[in-house]
Amino acid sequence: MLNNLSSCNILTEFYGSFCIKSIEIEEGKNLKYINANNVLSDDMIKDRNNEIFQKYNEGMTARKLSLMYYLSEQSIRRIISEQNRLCL
C-alpha cells in the first residue's frame, strides 16, 4: 500500500490543539461522517467544547470555528449555547 504514494494521502484530524488520529485515504474516496462520541472520550469532548467556547468569547466567529473543528456552524452554535447554560 505504501509503495504507491501518489494514490493515497495521510489525513491527520485535529480538534483544536490536539490530534486524535491519522488515517490513510485512497485518492478518489469520499470521507464519511464520524461522530465525535465514537472516537473521543467524554473528557476530550468537554475539552474541545470548552476550547470552542473560549475562542468564541475571544472573538472568533462561528464560521471560522466550524472550519477549524470540522463541524457545522449549527453544531458550533449548539456547543456555545450549551456552554453558556453551564456558566449560569
Secondary structure, DSSP 8 states (H G I E B T S, - for coil): -TT-GGGEEEEEEEETTEEEEEEEEETT-------HHHHS-HHHHHHHHHHHHHHHHTT--HHHHHHHHT--HHHHHHHHHHHHHHH-
